[in-house]
Amino acid sequence: MRRLGLLLVASLLALSVPVLGHGGGSSPSKTGAVRKAHNFELVGHSGLLGRGMNAAPALYRNYVYVGSRTDASSGHEHAGVLVVDAADPATPHVVGEIGAPHEELSSQTSRELRVWPKKKLLIVMNFPCSTLIHSCVSGPETWDISFYDLSGPNARHPRFIGKYEPPNEPHEMFLWRDPKRPNRALLYLSTPHNSETPDDATANLSVVDISHARSGVVKEIASFTANPRYSPSALKNFDVALHSMGLSRDGKRAYLAYLGGGFLVLDSSEIARARPHPRFHLLTPVRNSPTWPNQTVHSAVKVPGRDLVVTTDEIYGDLLDDFAFEDHGCPWGWVHLVDISDESHPRVVGQYRIKENHHAYCQTEQGQDPANTYFTSYASHNPTVLKNLAFVTWHSGGFQAFRFADPSHPRQVGEFVPQPLRDVDTEDVALSQGLNKVVMWSYPIIKDGLIYMVDIRNGLYILRYTGPGASLVDRIHFYEGNSNLGRGLRFSS
C-alpha cells in the first residue's frame, strides 16, 4: 500500500489499536502446511525466521533476497534483507542477512528489491515506514536506492556498492533492461504525490538510468505527472497519485496504476530509444480513464502479445475508513481486464473476483464480523501475467490463478492458501491482526518452472502450478511481473 494515508493514521490510532500476539516466531508449530490447494503443489517453504513483516523478494542464481516491511527498532529481530539459499527448492533456508549500516535501520523499510542479472546487481529501495501499520519508530524520513554486488561469493554475502537518493520520494519500481542495448537499464519509479491544485506539477513518475550504478553514476533522465490534467474536484475527492507502473517489453509504453485517478497509458518511446532530453506523452486523456466503483488502481501489467492490461485494486480493511479517500473493507478490491486496442479510450472488458469480493459476502456473518474486516484485506495485490494465464497474490485470499483466453469470462484455474504459522515476531496491524493470518503479497516470480512468492506474515513459498497451461509455465526459465527480464514473454506470445 502507498505511504499516503498510513503516515496520517499513525499518530491518531497508535494508542487505540491493540497489537496482538508478538512472540516466539522462531518456533512455529508447523512450517509448510497447506490449508487449501487447487492445481498448485507446495514444493518448499521458509518461515523466514518467523519474523513476520516480510517484503518483496528478488532472485539470483539459487538465492532469494527478501526485504522487510518493518525496521530495526526494539522487538524486531532480523529486520534486514534476508538471504535464502534455495538450491534445493524443497528446503529453502536463511543463510545470511544484509544489516546495518546499510539495511536494518530504525524507521526504515527495505520494501522493494530487484536483481539485474547481467550486471550481478541487487537493487534495494528503502524508505520510511509507518509507526502504526509497520510497527516502526519515528525517525528521519529518507528515501534511497542501494546497490549490492552479487558476483562470486557475494551472491551469498552481498557487498554494498553505493546508494542513490532520488529527487522525489519513490514507492515502487519497475526494472527495464533495454533489449537493444544490453548494457543499459532503467528504473521507473512511482513517486506518489497528491496535488491539492492542478498547478502542482510535482513528479509522480521518475526514470533513472542505472547503467553505470557500479561506478557510482545514477541519474534521473525523465519525469512525469498527470495531476495537472485532473479537475480541482477530482484532486480533492479522490486519491489521485501514481502507485505503480508496468512497461511493455520494448519500453515504448508505460501503463500507469494511478490509484483514484484510474488507469492511463503513456508513450515512453523517447526514453526507450535513448533520445536526449526525452519526454513522455500521455495517450489516455484523464477523462477517458475507465472507472469502476471504489477504484484504487494498485498495479497495471500488460498482457504479452495482446492489447490487454491486468489491473489490481488494493483496498485495506475498515481500519482506514475514516482516514483515506476510498471506503475500505468488504468487498475490498479485485482484478479488472482492460482493453487497450484504442489507447485513447481504454475500456474494461472483464473482471476476476473471489467470493469475498462480492457484495453478497458482505451481508454474511463473516462479511460483517469486525474481526474479519477491520485488520484484514481480501484484496488483489500483485500480478504476473502470461498470454492467457495470470498469477495474482491476493492478501488473505491467498494465491490465485485464472485463465482469460476470453477476457470477458476469466475463470479460476488454481488457488493456494497456506496454513499460517502459529506465531510470528511482528504482526502487520492492518493485514494480519484479524481472523485470517494469510497475507500473500509480492509479485510472483517464475524460475525454472517454479513460482516464488512472499507472504508478509508466513514467509517464502515455492509452488508448482499443475493446472491448464502448466506445460508453458514449466518451460519458463525466469519471468516476473515488475521487470522485462527473462524469457516468459517468448513463451507467451
C-alpha positions as semicolon CSV with decimal commas, in nm:
position;residue;x (nm);y (nm);z (nm)
1;M;0,000;0,000;0,000
2;R;0,108;0,357;-0,057
3;R;0,260;0,582;0,211
4;L;-0,030;0,827;0,173
5;G;-0,284;0,784;0,448
6;L;-0,066;0,549;0,650
7;L;0,151;0,822;0,793
8;L;-0,165;1,019;0,867
9;V;-0,329;0,745;1,068
10;A;-0,016;0,652;1,259
11;S;-0,029;0,915;1,529
12;L;-0,409;0,911;1,551
13;L;-0,453;0,539;1,602
14;A;-0,135;0,417;1,765
15;L;-0,284;0,426;2,114
16;S;-0,622;0,280;2,022
17;V;-0,522;-0,030;1,823
18;P;-0,414;-0,336;2,020
19;V;-0,110;-0,527;1,897
20;L;-0,185;-0,896;1,924
21;G;0,049;-1,186;1,963
22;H;0,412;-1,091;1,925
23;G;0,637;-1,364;2,043
24;G;0,832;-1,677;1,970
25;G;0,803;-1,669;1,596
26;S;1,122;-1,870;1,560
27;S;0,937;-2,184;1,676
28;P;0,619;-2,220;1,470
29;S;0,405;-2,527;1,531
30;K;0,405;-2,617;1,163
31;T;0,602;-2,498;0,866
32;G;0,496;-2,551;0,507
33;A;0,147;-2,671;0,591
34;V;-0,134;-2,617;0,341
35;R;-0,488;-2,501;0,419
36;K;-0,617;-2,515;0,062
37;A;-0,459;-2,607;-0,272
38;H;-0,614;-2,648;-0,616
39;N;-0,379;-2,701;-0,912
40;F;-0,081;-2,597;-0,701
41;E;0,174;-2,818;-0,526
42;L;0,379;-2,684;-0,237
43;V;0,743;-2,750;-0,324
44;G;0,917;-2,560;-0,045
45;H;0,864;-2,307;0,231
46;S;1,074;-2,092;0,464
47;G;0,912;-1,913;0,755
48;L;1,196;-1,657;0,727
49;L;1,287;-1,697;1,094
50;G;0,928;-1,632;1,195
51;R;0,992;-1,259;1,186
52;G;0,668;-1,156;1,009
53;M;0,656;-0,829;0,812
54;N;0,829;-0,969;0,505
55;A;0,850;-0,755;0,191
56;A;0,944;-0,812;-0,171
57;P;1,176;-1,090;-0,295
58;A;1,437;-1,088;-0,570
59;L;1,612;-1,393;-0,718
60;Y;1,967;-1,451;-0,840
61;R;2,111;-1,795;-0,913
62;N;1,998;-2,015;-0,621
63;Y;1,949;-1,723;-0,380
64;V;1,634;-1,538;-0,281
65;Y;1,668;-1,194;-0,119
66;V;1,372;-1,082;0,092
67;G;1,321;-0,731;0,228
68;S;1,141;-0,625;0,544
69;R;0,826;-0,416;0,593
70;T;0,938;-0,309;0,939
71;D;1,251;-0,157;1,093
72;A;1,527;-0,239;1,341
73;S;1,356;-0,084;1,642
74;S;1,311;-0,279;1,965
75;G;1,140;-0,615;1,927
76;H;1,214;-0,666;1,559
77;E;1,468;-0,942;1,512
78;H;1,627;-0,989;1,169
79;A;1,469;-0,680;1,013
80;G;1,728;-0,656;0,736
81;V;1,732;-0,817;0,391
82;L;1,738;-1,192;0,441
83;V;1,941;-1,416;0,211
84;V;1,777;-1,752;0,143
85;D;1,953;-2,046;-0,022
86;A;1,702;-2,224;-0,247
87;A;1,946;-2,450;-0,432
88;D;1,712;-2,728;-0,325
89;P;1,370;-2,566;-0,371
90;A;1,221;-2,820;-0,131
91;T;1,433;-2,689;0,157
92;P;1,493;-2,313;0,123
93;H;1,671;-2,179;0,431
94;V;1,808;-1,848;0,554
95;V;2,189;-1,831;0,525
96;G;2,256;-1,462;0,581
97;E;2,125;-1,112;0,624
98;I;2,214;-0,767;0,494
99;G;2,203;-0,550;0,803
100;A;2,338;-0,224;0,936
101;P;2,481;0,015;0,841
102;H;2,302;-0,008;0,504
103;E;1,988;-0,209;0,589
104;E;1,804;-0,299;0,911
105;L;1,783;0,062;1,025
106;S;1,537;0,229;1,262
107;S;1,238;0,396;1,091
108;Q;1,335;0,247;0,751
109;T;1,190;-0,039;0,547
110;S;1,365;-0,234;0,269
111;R;1,044;-0,258;0,069
112;E;1,128;-0,316;-0,297
113;L;1,403;-0,543;-0,438
114;R;1,512;-0,631;-0,789
115;V;1,813;-0,801;-0,949
116;W;1,981;-0,708;-1,278
117;P;2,145;-1,045;-1,355
118;K;2,376;-0,927;-1,635
119;K;2,547;-0,683;-1,400
120;K;2,516;-0,912;-1,095
121;L;2,346;-0,623;-0,921
122;L;2,098;-0,633;-0,632
123;I;1,878;-0,323;-0,606
124;V;1,706;-0,238;-0,277
125;M;1,463;0,052;-0,232
126;N;1,449;0,186;0,124
127;F;1,202;0,439;0,260
128;P;1,032;0,544;0,586
129;C;0,778;0,311;0,743
130;S;0,471;0,390;0,948
131;T;0,467;0,384;1,327
132;L;0,130;0,210;1,317
133;I;0,094;-0,001;1,007
134;H;0,453;-0,123;1,010
135;S;0,529;-0,101;1,383
136;C;0,825;0,129;1,317
137;V;0,963;0,410;1,529
138;S;0,969;0,772;1,422
139;G;1,290;0,891;1,266
140;P;1,449;1,070;0,973
141;E;1,240;1,042;0,656
142;T;1,493;0,936;0,396
143;W;1,449;0,754;0,067
144;D;1,733;0,578;-0,113
145;I;1,809;0,302;-0,360
146;S;2,105;0,088;-0,255
147;F;2,312;-0,131;-0,487
148;Y;2,491;-0,453;-0,395
149;D;2,742;-0,667;-0,582
150;L;2,639;-1,031;-0,630
151;S;2,943;-1,159;-0,819
152;G;3,108;-1,479;-0,698
153;P;3,077;-1,535;-0,321
154;N;2,898;-1,201;-0,288
155;A;2,579;-1,371;-0,403
156;R;2,562;-1,525;-0,056
157;H;2,705;-1,220;0,119
158;P;2,604;-0,916;-0,093
159;R;2,864;-0,640;-0,093
160;F;2,746;-0,280;-0,071
161;I;2,845;-0,068;-0,372
162;G;2,669;0,260;-0,309
163;K;2,333;0,432;-0,294
164;Y;2,130;0,685;-0,487
165;E;1,898;0,938;-0,325
166;P;1,628;1,030;-0,579
167;P;1,493;1,387;-0,601
168;N;1,140;1,264;-0,527
169;E;1,009;1,000;-0,287
170;P;0,976;0,659;-0,458
171;H;0,732;0,388;-0,357
172;E;0,757;0,116;-0,623
173;M;0,989;0,041;-0,914
174;F;0,992;-0,136;-1,248
175;L;1,329;-0,257;-1,381
176;W;1,352;-0,218;-1,758
177;R;1,652;-0,359;-1,943
178;D;1,692;-0,220;-2,293
179;P;1,652;-0,518;-2,531
180;K;1,854;-0,335;-2,800
181;R;2,130;-0,212;-2,568
182;P;2,208;-0,493;-2,320
183;N;2,427;-0,272;-2,101
184;R;2,151;-0,016;-2,050
185;A;1,891;-0,046;-1,775
186;L;1,642;0,198;-1,626
187;L;1,437;0,209;-1,309
188;Y;1,089;0,351;-1,346
189;L;0,999;0,487;-1,001
190;S;0,650;0,574;-0,886
191;T;0,669;0,881;-0,664
192;P;0,311;0,917;-0,533
193;H;0,213;1,278;-0,478
194;N;-0,137;1,409;-0,413
195;S;-0,172;1,753;-0,565
196;E;-0,405;1,997;-0,390
197;T;-0,447;2,205;-0,706
198;P;-0,394;2,143;-1,079
199;D;-0,099;2,383;-1,088
200;D;0,109;2,147;-0,871
201;A;0,335;1,969;-1,121
202;T;0,538;1,765;-0,872
203;A;0,651;1,443;-1,041
204;N;0,454;1,123;-0,988
205;L;0,692;0,923;-1,208
206;S;1,070;0,939;-1,233
207;V;1,302;0,742;-1,460
208;V;1,661;0,687;-1,352
209;D;1,941;0,536;-1,558
210;I;2,130;0,273;-1,355
211;S;2,352;0,152;-1,640
212;H;2,661;0,275;-1,455
213;A;2,549;0,218;-1,098
214;R;2,858;0,007;-1,033
215;S;3,065;0,318;-1,097
216;G;2,851;0,530;-0,870
217;V;2,669;0,705;-1,157
218;V;2,288;0,710;-1,139
219;K;2,090;0,995;-1,290
220;E;1,730;1,093;-1,349
221;I;1,658;1,122;-1,720
222;A;1,282;1,191;-1,728
223;S;0,981;1,262;-1,508
224;F;0,606;1,295;-1,548
225;T;0,283;1,378;-1,369
226;A;-0,076;1,363;-1,490
227;N;-0,212;1,554;-1,189
228;P;-0,244;1,896;-1,358
229;R;-0,485;1,734;-1,605
230;Y;-0,735;1,645;-1,332
231;S;-1,006;1,883;-1,212
232;P;-0,979;2,051;-0,871
233;S;-1,279;1,843;-0,765
234;A;-1,109;1,514;-0,860
235;L;-0,790;1,613;-0,679
236;K;-0,991;1,698;-0,369
237;N;-1,218;1,395;-0,361
238;F;-1,004;1,111;-0,499
239;D;-0,658;0,978;-0,424
240;V;-0,500;1,098;-0,749
241;A;-0,143;0,968;-0,735
242;L;0,069;0,713;-0,919
243;H;0,111;0,394;-0,718
244;S;0,297;0,176;-0,969
245;M;0,352;0,117;-1,338
246;G;0,417;-0,163;-1,584
247;L;0,603;-0,137;-1,914
248;S;0,584;-0,308;-2,248
249;R;0,886;-0,524;-2,315
250;D;1,022;-0,277;-2,574
251;G;0,975;0,009;-2,329
252;K;0,766;0,219;-2,567
253;R;0,458;0,215;-2,345
254;A;0,409;0,264;-1,973
255;Y;0,087;0,155;-1,805
256;L;0,002;0,368;-1,502
257;A;-0,186;0,249;-1,195
258;Y;-0,299;0,591;-1,077
259;L;-0,498;0,490;-0,766
260;G;-0,818;0,702;-0,755
261;G;-0,707;0,866;-1,080
262;G;-0,769;0,541;-1,266
263;F;-0,565;0,373;-1,540
264;L;-0,364;0,563;-1,804
265;V;-0,137;0,474;-2,097
266;L;0,181;0,672;-2,151
267;D;0,401;0,690;-2,460
268;S;0,756;0,629;-2,333
269;S;0,918;0,564;-2,670
270;E;1,161;0,858;-2,646
271;I;1,304;0,705;-2,327
272;A;1,321;0,359;-2,486
273;R;1,509;0,497;-2,786
274;A;1,761;0,673;-2,562
275;R;1,677;1,012;-2,709
276;P;1,850;1,310;-2,546
277;H;1,618;1,503;-2,312
278;P;1,333;1,252;-2,358
279;R;0,972;1,335;-2,278
280;F;0,661;1,134;-2,204
281;H;0,336;1,178;-2,397
282;L;0,005;1,091;-2,233
283;L;-0,207;0,880;-2,469
284;T;-0,513;0,842;-2,246
285;P;-0,689;1,169;-2,162
286;V;-0,776;1,154;-1,793
287;R;-1,143;1,199;-1,881
288;N;-1,125;0,870;-2,076
289;S;-0,975;0,661;-1,798
290;P;-1,203;0,365;-1,733
291;T;-1,373;0,385;-1,395
292;W;-1,538;0,141;-1,160
293;P;-1,678;0,164;-0,806
294;N;-1,432;0,222;-0,521
295;Q;-1,142;0,249;-0,767
296;T;-0,791;0,227;-0,622
297;V;-0,571;0,106;-0,907
298;H;-0,268;-0,054;-0,747
299;S;-0,090;-0,240;-1,030
300;A;-0,116;-0,246;-1,409
301;V;0,059;-0,522;-1,604
302;K;0,049;-0,562;-1,982
303;V;-0,058;-0,899;-2,118
304;P;0,216;-1,012;-2,360
305;G;0,104;-1,044;-2,719
306;R;-0,241;-0,894;-2,655
307;D;-0,399;-0,548;-2,638
308;L;-0,491;-0,612;-2,278
309;V;-0,378;-0,498;-1,932
310;V;-0,448;-0,666;-1,599
311;T;-0,508;-0,420;-1,314
312;T;-0,547;-0,483;-0,943
313;D;-0,719;-0,273;-0,676
314;E;-0,568;-0,289;-0,329
315;I;-0,812;-0,191;-0,055
316;Y;-0,740;-0,248;0,313
317;G;-0,982;-0,332;0,592
318;D;-1,216;-0,095;0,775
319;L;-0,924;0,025;0,989
320;L;-0,862;0,304;0,737
321;D;-1,221;0,404;0,666
322;D;-1,204;0,738;0,843
323;F;-0,862;0,840;0,721
324;A;-0,846;0,784;0,345
325;F;-1,027;0,884;0,027
326;E;-1,185;0,549;-0,052
327;D;-1,412;0,324;0,152
328;H;-1,221;0,029;0,288
329;G;-1,330;-0,317;0,398
330;C;-1,567;-0,562;0,231
331;P;-1,580;-0,621;-0,066
332;W;-1,219;-0,492;-0,094
333;G;-1,063;-0,483;-0,444
334;W;-1,018;-0,723;-0,733
335;V;-0,884;-0,762;-1,088
336;H;-1,009;-0,578;-1,395
337;L;-0,909;-0,663;-1,752
338;V;-0,870;-0,352;-1,965
339;D;-0,876;-0,348;-2,346
340;I;-0,612;-0,103;-2,480
341;S;-0,661;-0,157;-2,852
342;D;-0,755;0,212;-2,853
343;E;-0,508;0,366;-2,610
344;S;-0,701;0,690;-2,602
345;H;-1,015;0,507;-2,485
346;P;-0,920;0,201;-2,276
347;R;-1,222;0,005;-2,161
348;V;-1,294;-0,264;-1,904
349;V;-1,389;-0,593;-2,070
350;G;-1,379;-0,831;-1,773
351;Q;-1,315;-0,879;-1,405
352;Y;-1,199;-1,157;-1,176
353;R;-1,315;-1,182;-0,815
354;I;-1,308;-1,430;-0,531
355;K;-1,611;-1,486;-0,307
356;E;-1,505;-1,218;-0,057
357;N;-1,517;-0,957;-0,334
358;H;-1,891;-0,994;-0,388
359;H;-2,138;-0,769;-0,210
360;A;-2,341;-1,077;-0,114
361;Y;-2,049;-1,193;0,100
362;C;-2,051;-0,859;0,281
363;Q;-2,401;-0,938;0,407
364;T;-2,296;-1,268;0,563
365;E;-2,188;-1,312;0,923
366;Q;-1,823;-1,334;0,817
367;G;-1,856;-1,033;0,589
368;Q;-1,981;-0,822;0,878
369;D;-1,755;-0,957;1,152
370;P;-1,511;-0,679;1,252
371;A;-1,252;-0,944;1,337
372;N;-1,261;-1,044;0,970
373;T;-1,295;-0,700;0,811
374;Y;-1,110;-0,448;1,027
375;F;-0,750;-0,574;1,032
376;T;-0,776;-0,795;0,721
377;S;-0,784;-0,746;0,345
378;Y;-0,913;-0,982;0,078
379;A;-0,782;-0,756;-0,198
380;S;-0,586;-0,837;-0,509
381;H;-0,229;-0,714;-0,490
382;N;0,043;-0,800;-0,744
383;P;0,008;-0,987;-1,077
384;T;0,246;-1,176;-1,301
385;V;0,074;-1,231;-1,634
386;L;0,119;-1,465;-1,930
387;K;-0,076;-1,455;-2,255
388;N;-0,383;-1,637;-2,123
389;L;-0,290;-1,706;-1,762
390;A;-0,245;-1,478;-1,462
391;F;-0,098;-1,540;-1,118
392;V;-0,201;-1,290;-0,851
393;T;-0,116;-1,261;-0,482
394;W;-0,444;-1,179;-0,308
395;H;-0,368;-1,089;0,054
396;S;-0,591;-1,308;0,276
397;G;-0,739;-1,462;-0,038
398;G;-0,409;-1,644;-0,082
399;F;-0,262;-1,705;-0,427
400;Q;-0,493;-1,707;-0,728
401;A;-0,453;-1,835;-1,084
402;F;-0,705;-1,759;-1,357
403;R;-0,735;-1,811;-1,731
404;F;-0,863;-1,535;-1,959
405;A;-0,848;-1,658;-2,320
406;D;-1,187;-1,488;-2,325
407;P;-1,120;-1,177;-2,113
408;S;-1,492;-1,119;-2,062
409;H;-1,517;-1,452;-1,878
410;P;-1,199;-1,517;-1,676
411;R;-1,214;-1,837;-1,474
412;Q;-1,025;-1,965;-1,174
413;V;-0,782;-2,246;-1,252
414;G;-0,580;-2,252;-0,932
415;E;-0,574;-2,145;-0,568
416;F;-0,326;-2,183;-0,285
417;V;-0,380;-2,083;0,077
418;P;-0,115;-2,183;0,332
419;Q;-0,175;-2,284;0,690
420;P;-0,043;-1,981;0,883
421;L;0,247;-2,006;1,122
422;R;0,136;-2,037;1,482
423;D;0,314;-1,719;1,582
424;V;0,544;-1,453;1,438
425;D;0,752;-1,181;1,598
426;T;0,560;-0,888;1,445
427;E;0,206;-0,888;1,309
428;D;0,105;-0,644;1,037
429;V;-0,156;-0,439;1,221
430;A;-0,363;-0,366;0,910
431;L;-0,340;-0,705;0,741
432;S;-0,283;-0,997;0,979
433;Q;-0,441;-0,893;1,308
434;G;-0,776;-1,040;1,214
435;L;-0,903;-1,396;1,193
436;N;-0,723;-1,481;0,869
437;K;-0,346;-1,465;0,911
438;V;-0,255;-1,516;0,545
439;V;-0,120;-1,213;0,355
440;M;0,009;-1,316;0,011
441;W;0,178;-1,000;-0,113
442;S;0,466;-0,998;-0,364
443;Y;0,479;-1,013;-0,744
444;P;0,507;-1,386;-0,824
445;I;0,841;-1,482;-0,978
446;I;0,866;-1,783;-1,209
447;K;1,207;-1,950;-1,211
448;D;1,280;-2,284;-1,380
449;G;0,910;-2,363;-1,387
450;L;0,853;-2,295;-1,016
451;I;0,671;-1,997;-0,867
452;Y;0,824;-1,798;-0,581
453;M;0,622;-1,556;-0,368
454;V;0,626;-1,397;-0,025
455;D;0,351;-1,391;0,236
456;I;0,401;-1,087;0,461
457;R;0,337;-1,293;0,772
458;N;0,424;-1,650;0,686
459;G;0,734;-1,630;0,468
460;L;0,859;-1,758;0,134
461;Y;0,660;-2,013;-0,066
462;I;0,777;-2,211;-0,370
463;L;0,496;-2,370;-0,572
464;R;0,447;-2,577;-0,883
465;Y;0,143;-2,495;-1,094
466;T;-0,036;-2,804;-1,232
467;G;-0,348;-2,656;-1,394
468;P;-0,428;-2,564;-1,756
469;G;-0,121;-2,410;-1,920
470;A;0,120;-2,578;-1,677
471;S;0,343;-2,705;-1,958
472;L;0,407;-2,343;-2,062
473;V;0,497;-2,241;-1,707
474;D;0,728;-2,542;-1,675
475;R;0,937;-2,412;-1,968
476;I;0,996;-2,063;-1,826
477;H;1,348;-2,002;-1,700
478;F;1,270;-1,661;-1,548
479;Y;0,976;-1,421;-1,551
480;E;0,831;-1,161;-1,314
481;G;0,558;-0,900;-1,323
482;N;0,764;-0,594;-1,237
483;S;1,051;-0,614;-1,486
484;N;1,100;-0,707;-1,852
485;L;1,366;-0,965;-1,774
486;G;1,358;-1,329;-1,874
487;R;1,200;-1,538;-2,147
488;G;0,847;-1,564;-2,015
489;L;0,730;-1,329;-2,287
490;R;0,870;-1,553;-2,558
491;F;0,662;-1,845;-2,437
492;S;0,354;-1,626;-2,403
493;S;0,330;-1,467;-2,744
